Amino acid sequence: MESSMDAWSAGNFGNEDAVEWLKMVTDGGGESTIRKAIECIELFPEDEFLDAIFCSQALAAAEFIAAARGNPPGEDFPEEAEAWLKENSLQPDENLLQATRRAVDRILNNSELKELWQEGCSNDEWHLTIIDLRRRLS
């Protein structure tokens, strides 16, 4: 997969993959799209490298879950995501929360997305963004 870090920001909606995924949620995909993004990471074999696209989608889904629990990322949360949460009832159960935490940890520790950020000059900012997300999911 080819990615251009030049067009990305460290926020979890700061890349094309997350923005396209957000459109799927708000255009009718809803809660099932959010759950599938997390499940994709959970179902991905442990011995295989996580593709950046799946990581970006799962991190965006994790932001929805954190926001539904009252812990949004602040300025980096898109207006359309906020509006969707106001109009829909997303009630993350404990199983989804645990799966989301594991997904975020796995992305942070061993993924193509992590490597892409390590190659760029904003790795520290991305790392802090993910650590903050993980904290907001606790």
N, C-alpha and C positions, 0 to 999 in steps of 0.2 A: 504494500500500500504506500502511495506517495502522499506525503503531507508537507505543507508549507507552514513552518512555525511563524513566519513573518505575519501571517494573517490572524494569528491566535492571540488571545489574552489569557491570563492565568485563571480567570473566572471559569466556572464549570459550564457556562453558556457562551464562552468566548471562542468557539470554533464552529465550523460549518456542520460537523456531524451532530453536535448538540442542538444547533438551531433547527436543522432538518428534523431531528427527532422531536423537538418541542412542537413543531408544526403537526406532526402525526398525533401527538397527545391532544392538542387543542382542536384539531380537525375531526375529532370523533374517536380517536384511539383510546383516550381516557386512561382509567386506572389499569386496565389490562396491559396497555403499552408500558406503563411505569413498572408494573410487576415483571413483565417480560424482560425488560432491560436488566433488572437485577438477576433474574433467573438465568439469563444468558451467561453471566459471569459465574454463577454457582454451578451451572452445568458444563462449563468449559473444562476439559480435562486438566488436572493439576499440572501434568507434565508438558502441556502445550503453552506456548507464548500467547498471551492475551493481545488481540489486535486492538489498535488504537481506537478504531470506530466503536467497538463494543464498550471500551472503557469510557469514552466520551459520553455515550448514551447512558451508561450506568451511573456515572457521576451526576449527570443532569437529573436522572431519576432519583438519585439520593438527595439532591437538593429539594425536589418536590416533597420527599418523605420528611426531611428535616423541617421544611416550611409547614407541612401539615401538622407537625408536632409543636408548632409555635416558634421554630428556630430558623427563620429564613436567612439567606446570606447577606441581606441588606441591599445595598445599591445594585449588586450584580444579579438580582433576581428579575427576570424579564416581566414586563407589565402583563403580557398575555398569560404567563404562568400564574401570576398573582390573581388575575381575573378568573382563570380556570379553577383555582383552588377555592375562590369565593363562591363560585357557582356549583361546585361539585363537592361531594363529601368523600375525602380521602382519609380513612382511618387506619393507619398502619398497625397491624397486629404485631405481637412480639416476634413471631416467626419471620415476618417481613423485615422488621427492624434488625434482627440478628443477621439475616441474609445480607442486608444492605451494609451493615458494619463489616462483615467478612469480605464483601465485594470491594468496598473502599480500601480495606487493608491490603487485599491482594493486588489491586491496581497500584497502590502506593509502593508496594514492595517488589513487584515483578511483572512488568507489562511493557508493551511497546510504547504506550503513552509516556510512561516514566522515562524511558530511554530517549524519546524525542525531546522531552523537556530537559534532560541532562545535557543533550547536545546544544541546546539553546542558551541564551544568556539570562533567561528569566526562571531558571530552575528553582531558585530559592523562593520566589514569589508563588510558583505553582505548588511547591511542597507545603508552604504555609497555608495556602488555600485548602489543600486536601486535609491537612491536620485540623484546620478550623471546622471543616465539614464533619470530620470524624467526631470532633468534640460536640458538635451540635446534634449528632445522632445518638449521643450517650444518654 
